Amino acid sequence: MAAAAAAAVMDTKYDAERQASLVGVAEGLASEADAAQLAKLGYKQELRRNFSLFEIFGIAFSIMGLLPSIASTLAYSLPAGPSGLVWGWFVASAFIFVVGLAMADLGSAMPTSGGLYWWTHYFASHKTRNALSFLVGYSNTLGLVGGLCSIDYGFALMFISVIVISRDGEWEPGNGIVYVVFVCCVLCHGVLASTLSKVMGKLQTVFVVANLVLIAATIIALPIGRASQRNDARFVFATGGNLTTWPVGFAWFLSWLSPIWTIGGFDSCVHMSEEATNATKAVPYGILMSIGSCWVFGFVICIVIASCMSPDVDSLLTSAYGQPMAQIYFDAVGKKGALGLMSLLFIVQFFMGLSMLVAVSRQSWAFSRDGALPFSTFFNHVHAKLLIPVRAVWGCVFIALVLGLLCLIAPAAAAALFSLAVAANNVAWGTPIFCRLVWGSSKFVPGPVYTGRFSKIIGWSAIVFLIFGILIAMMPSGGPDPTPQTMNYTVVVNCAVWGGSLLYYFISARKWFTGPKTTVTDVPLTEPQRIGMREQGLEIQGVSNRPGASSVSSAAGVSGSGSGSGSKVEKV
């Protein structure tokens, strides 16, 4: 009888998947292969798949915004000296690539917009899967919003630095001015992300080209401008430093925060899964290509910066222009050249924020689709004409504006936005990898992109690095005895995110959150199937298992009370 029950459930699930995939094809949203792959994960196709592999790579690469991100985080790498800048980038990027390999395994096997919390629920133990999935979903969502805030805050500082340069350093903006520029930037992103949906994929090519133009302009202009004052190879590769009160070795590890933050947008490939063509390959290759290109190009950029910067590192960090990179440009190419390059820099930074908003809105929409966010029934709406989650876009804009109020407090509080993106996303990336290794090895079915026998070694290496990244993101960058002004408030912000998420879950959400839901097309259940499901301990939310009930709600999720795992066989 148990075998018959299992077969009944599988038959029902297959019928649902088949109908869902055909609906996606009929509506012109996706190919049959992509729609069927998504239906296997329990979801019908609702978004149009108009992102190619290169465009999936492009959205991650543009979010990383290589040179603007390096410029925004020089304050973390320069205190370790030029060799800290160069070798810190190279070594940390290598570890980030390992994390990308571990995520590529999962992204190829199960590409869905809510991938991180979905994978967590699928692989975790029966007792922990709902709580961990809830934690990962909130950590990832707020971490991405924190990333959006830090990108747009960096844009505001770069935009203002251009004004300061034009006024020869005789004007110093207050925190209120910075916040006003930040607000204008976020609102512009909201408008563009809502109105350019049909060409957003194509725009990623433009954003990639803009990044490459800025990189080329910098690595050409700086050596020419500093032709008679360039630093030698010994200074670049073998001269350390320590402008902190930490030990020298730990100051070098803190320089890793620059690449950790910069190359932190690769999970956007996962969140765009349901808009990617041939997602089982586009997602993993997008992850690896974006990390790999930033690893190589970033290493070259760091060498050029170390070769052309002033040997007086402290003068760069305390520049009157408010940005070390602005001072480096000014020293190399003068006022007009610095204005031109900084203008291109903040334009590319603006593109970064736009791509980030697109990615975080998809994560938020997916999490709302599964009923986890407040007002989920409002935010899981997909615009009928634009075929994008417009409400989720503006929900993320609102949260970003609220979090951005930290800009008004002090630079240390604003810096917490930077570390929120690092620590929160590290938890969101590491948890599904951990769950797969500890509880889900037998359930993992590789996709077309797979690291094979090295998969487990890569996974554990990724987890160790991610934990280390969380720890250094919470350390005061100046030293072990910070003042209120130099304190790193990441531990406060992130504990509020993690503690608040778990508190919300155990007080309220545990009563109604059962993990990802299925949105496949309605499928009638026969009485033998209904009896079989009851014997398996399965419950269809919102639909009674009593005889006479006729169909599964299209948004119903299924949870099992047996030993199970989070297998999607449990979803109808």
N, C-alpha and C positions, 0 to 999 in steps of 0.2 A: 504493500500500500504506500509505503514511504517513497519507493521508486516512482510509482505512478503519480504521486503528488508532486514530486520534483519535476517529472516530465511535464505535468500540467502547467506548472509555473513557467517552465522554460518555453513551452509552446505559446503561452500567453505573452511572455516577454518578447519572443521572436515576432509575433504578430504585431505587437505595439511598435517594435523597432522598424519593421518593414513599412508599416503605414506612415510612421513619422518620417522616414527617409524619402518615401515617395512624395509626401506633402512638400518637403523642402525642395525637391527637384521640380515638382509641378509649379511651384511659385517662383521659380527662377532664382532661388537663393543660393543653390549649391549644386555641385555634381552629385550623382548618386553615391559615389564612394565616400565623399566627405559627409553627406547627410546620414548615410548608414553608420559611419564610424561614430558620429555624435549620438545617434539614436542608441547605439550600444551602451553609451554612458548614461542613458536615461533622458536625453533632451531632444526635443524637436528643433529643427533649424528655424531660427527667428531673425537672425542677422544675415545680411548679404555677404557672401565670401568674395570680396574684391581686393584682397591683399595677396600679392604674389610672394614667393620666397624672398626675393630681393626687398620687397616692401616691408615684409615682416622683419628682416634684418635692419631695414632702414629706420623703422620706428624705434627699435632698441638703440641703434647707433646714434640717432638724433637725440634721444632722451639722454644718453651718456654725454653728448655734446663735448667731445673730448677736450678741446683746448679751453673752452669756457669753464669746464669743470676743474681742470687742472689749475686755471687761474684763480678760481674761487676757493681752492683748498691749499694754496701755497703756504698759508699760515700754519698748516699742519706738517708740511714736509720740509720747508726751509730751515726750521730750527735744528734739524739734524744735519745741516750742511749740504753741500752739493752732492756728495756721494750718497747721503741719505735720500735726497730727492731722486737720484737716478736709480740706485740699486733697490731702494724701498719700493719704487714703482715696479721694477722688473720682478722681484721675488713675490710681492703680494699679488700681482697680476697672474703669475703662474698658479698660485693657490686658487684664485678666483676662477681660473679656467677649469680647475678640477671640480669646483662646485658646479660650473656650467655643464661639465660632462655628466655629473650625477643627475642634474635636472633634465638634461637632454634625454636620458634614458626614460624618464617618466613622461616627458612631454611628447615623445614619439609614440609611446604606448597608449597614452590616454590624454589626447589633446582636448581640453575644454577650458572655457574662459575662467572658471573658478578653480583651476587646476590644483593650486596648493592646498586649499582646504578640502577639496574633493579627494585628492590622493590621500590626505591624512585620514579622512573618514574611511576610505576604502581599505587601507592597510593596517590601521590601528586595531587594537584589541576591542572586543565587544564592549568592555566596561569603560574604556577610555575614549573611544572614537568620537562620540558626540562632543564631549568637553574639549578635546584637542582640536577637532575640526572648527569649533566655535572660536577658540583662542586664535588659531592660525588665520581664520577669515578676518577677524577684527585686527589682528596684528598686521596683516598684509595690507588691509584697506587703509588703516590709519598711517602705516609706514609709507605707503605710496602717496597719501595726501601730504604727509610730512616732507616727502621728496619734492612734491609739487611746490610746497611752501618754500623750501630751501632753494630750489631753482629760481623761483620768481623773486625771492629775496636777494639772491645773487644778481639777478637781472637789475633790480632796483639799485643796488650798490654800483654796478658797472655803468648804468645809465647816468647816475649822479656823478660818478668819477669823471665822465666826459665833460660834464658841466664844470666840475672843479678844475680840470686841466685847462679848459677854455678861459677860466678866470684866474689862471696862474696860481692856483692854490689859495686864493684869498677869500674863499667862501666855504663854510663848513655847515653842511645840512644837519638838522636835528632828526631825531627818531621819527617825529611826526611826518616829515617830508619823505623819509624812506618808506613809511607805511603807505602814504598816499600813492606813491609810484607803484608800490607792490599791489595795491588794490586795483589800480588802473590796468596793470598787467594781467592779473587774474581774471578780471571781468572781460578783457579783450579775448583771452583764451577761451572763456565760456562761450562768447558769441561765435568765435571762429570754429570751435569744436562742434557747435550746434548747426552751423550753416554750411560748412564745407565737407559734409559727410561723404558726398559722392566722389570727391576728388582727394580725400584725405590720404588714400593709399598712394596716389600719384605724387602727392606733395612730399612724401617721404624721400623720393628720389631727389627732389629739389633740396630738401634739408640735408641729405647726405652730401650733395655737391657743395652746398654752402659750407659745411664743416670742412670738407677737403680743401676748398679755396682758402679758408681761414688758416688751416694748418700749413698749406704751401706758402701763403703770404708771410707767416710768422717765421718759418724755418729758412726762408730766403732773406727777409728783411733784417732780422736780428744779426746774423753773422756779417752781413754787409755793413750795417750801421755801426757795429762794434769791431770792425776789421782790425783796427790798431790796438784794441783793448780786450781782445778775446782771452779767456782763461785757458791754460794748457790742460792736457789730458790728465795730468796728476791731480790738478785742482778738481776736475770734473768727476773722476772715478775713484780717487783715493783720499780726498780731503773731507773728513767728517766735521762734525760740530755738535754743539749742544747748548742751545739758548734757553733750556729749561733747567729746573732743579732736579729733574729725574736723572738716574744713572744714564750714561751715554747709550748703552744698549737699549734701554727702554725708550729713550728719545727716538732711536731709529725705528723701533716698532710703531711708535706713534705716527711716523711718516707714512705708514701703511694706510692710514685713514684717507689719504688723498685718493689712491686707486680704489679702495673699498667703496668710497662714496661715488666716485666717478663711474666705475664699471658696475653700478648697482641697478641698472635699468633692464638687465637682460630678461627678467621675469615678465616684462611687457610682452614678449613673444608668446608666453603662455596665455596671458589675458586676451590676446588677439586671436586665439586659436579658432574661435567660431566664425572669424571673418577671413581666415586664411584658406587659400586653395591648396589641396594636397597637404593638409595640416600635419600629418604624421611625419613628414619630412621637413616642411617649411619651419615648423616650430623648433625642432632640435638644431637644425642647421642655422636658423636665425640666431639662436642662443650662442652657439659656438663661433659663428662668424663675427658677431658683434663683440664678444669678449676678445677673440683673437686679434681682430683689427685694432682694438683699443690697446691691447697689450703691446703690439708692435709699434704703432704710430705714437702711442704715449711715451714709450721708451725713447724714441727719436726726439720727441718734443722736449722731454726732460733733459736730454743731453744738450740740446740747443740752448735751452734756458740756462743750464748750469755753465755753459761755455760763454754766454753773453751777458750774464747778470753781473752786477757790482759785487766785488768780493766782500763788501761790507753788508752782510746779510741783515743785520739789525736795522740798517737804514731802509731796506726794502720793506721790512715788516712794519715800520713806523712811518711809511711814506705819507706825505701830506695829501696825496691823491686818494687815499683810502683803500687802495688795492696794490699789492706788490707787483702784479703784472702791469698795471698802468705805469708804475715807476720804471720797470724794465723796458717797456716800449719807449717811454720818454727818453731814457738814457741812450737808447740805440738809434731812434729815428727822429727825435725832437718832438716839438709840440704838435705840429701838423700831422706828422706820421702817427704819433700816439693817438691823436683824435680819430684818425681814419681807422686804425687797427682796433681801438677800443669800441668804436661804433660797430664795426663788423662783429666784434666779440659779443656785444650785448644783443645784436640781431640774432646770432646763432643761439644765444642763451634763451631768447624769446621762443625760438622754434623748439628748443628742448622742453620748455614748459608746456607748449601746446601738445606735443606728442605725449608728455607725461599725463596730462589731463585726459587725453583719449584713452590711455591704458588704464588709469585708475577708475575711470567711469565704467569700463567694462568689468573690472573686478567688482565694483560696487553693485553693478547691475546683476551680475551672476550671484552674488551673495544675497541680494534682495529676491532674486528668483527662487532661491531656496529658503526664503522666509526668515532670514537671520537678522537683518537690519531693521531698526525702527521704521515704521511706515513702508514696509516692504511692498505692500500692494500698490503703493503709489510709485515707488522708485523702480519697480520691475517692468514698468511699461515701456514698450518699444514704439516709437513714432511710426505711424502707418506709412507715411510717404518717405521720410528720411531713412527709415529702417535702422535707427540708432537709438540708444537709451538716453534721450534728451534730458529727462528728469534726473537721471543719475548724474549726468554731466553737471547740472546746476546744483545738485545736492553736494557734489564734491567741491564746487566753487564756493558754496556757502561755508562748508567746514574749513576750507583753506583760508577764507577771510577771517574766520574766528581764531584759528590757530596762529594766523599771522599777527594777531594782536600782541604776541610775544615780542614783536619788533619794537613795540613802544616802551617796553620795560627797560631792557639793557641789551648790549651785544651778547652777553653770556646767555641770557634767556633766548635770544634769537638763534644762537648756536645750537640750542637744544633741538631745533627743527632739523638741523643737519644730522644730529646723532639719532633722532627719532627714526629717520629713514634707514639708518645703518642697523641699529639694534633690532627694531621691529621687523624689518625684512629678513635679517639673519635668522630670527626665530621662525618666521614663516617659510623660509627656504629649507632650514635644517630639519624641521619637525616631520614633514612627509618622507624625507630621505631616511630619517631615523626609524619611522614607523615601518617603512618598507623593509629595512634591514632586520629589525627586531621581530616584527609580527607577520610581515607580509611576503616573505621570500617565496613561499609556495604559491601565492596568488598572482605574483608578478608575471605577466606575459609580455615579453619584449616586443617593441615595435620595429619598424624597418631600420631605425638608427639605434644601435645598442653597443655598449662597450664590452660585452662578452664576459669572459672570466675575470676581467679586472673590475667589473662593476661594483662588487662589494668593497674592495680595497679603496676604490675611488670614493664610494659613498661614505665610508668611515673617515677618510682623510678630509672630505668636505665638511663633515660634522665638527671635527676637531678645529678646523680653521674658522668655521662660523662662530663657534663658542669663543674662541680667542678674539675674533673681531668684535663680539658683543662686549667683552671685557675691556678692550682698549678704547672702545667708543665711549665708555663710561668714566674713563680716567680724566682728571683735569689736565689739560694740555700743557699748562705752565709748570706744574710740579705737584708734589704730594701734600703740600700745605696751602691750599687755595684760600683766597679771600672770598667774600660773597660776590665780588665782581668777577672773579676769575674761576669760580666754581663751575663744574660741569653738571648741569641739571638733567642730564640724560637719564640718570637712574630714577629721578623723580617722575619725569614725563613718561618713561617707559613702564615703570611700575604702576603708574596710574592707568596706562593702556592695558597691560597684562592683568593687573589685579582687578581693574574695573570690569574687564571682559569676563574673567572667571567668576567674579562676584555676581554679575548680571546673569551668568549661566546658572549658577547653583541656586540663586534666589528665585529666578523666574524661568529662564530659557530652557532649563532641563525638563520642564513640564510640557514643552511644545516643540523644541528643536530636536529633530531626529536625524539631522544630517541632510545631505543633498536630496532633492525631490525629483521625481520624474515628471517630465512635461510631454511625454509621447502621446500620440493621438489616442482618444478614447477607444478601448477595446472591451467588448462584452466578456464577462466571465460566465462560464458554464457552472452548473451546480457541482460537478466533480472537481473542477478547478478550485472552487470556493472551499470545498471540504478539504481538499489537499493542502490549501494554503493555511487553513486553521490547524491542521495536523502538524504543519511545519512551524507553527508558532508565528506566522506572519500576520501583520495587521496592515490593512490599507487605510491610510488616514482619510477621514472624511467620508468613507463609504462603509456601510455596515457589511459584515460578513454573513449576515443572516440570509436565509433563502429568500429569493425574490428581488434582491438588489441586482441591478442589471449591468452596471458598468463601472469602470474605474474613472475617477475624476482626472481630467487631463493634467492637473497640477498636483496629483497625489504623490506622496512619498510612501515608502514601505519600510518598516523596521522589523527586525527579527528578534525574538527573545531567546533563541537557542544559542549555541556556542558559536556563534558565527562571527564571523569576520565581517567586514563591510562589503561583501560581494554584492555586485549589482544584480545578481540573480535574485536578490531580495527585493528588487524593485519591479513594479508592474506598471 
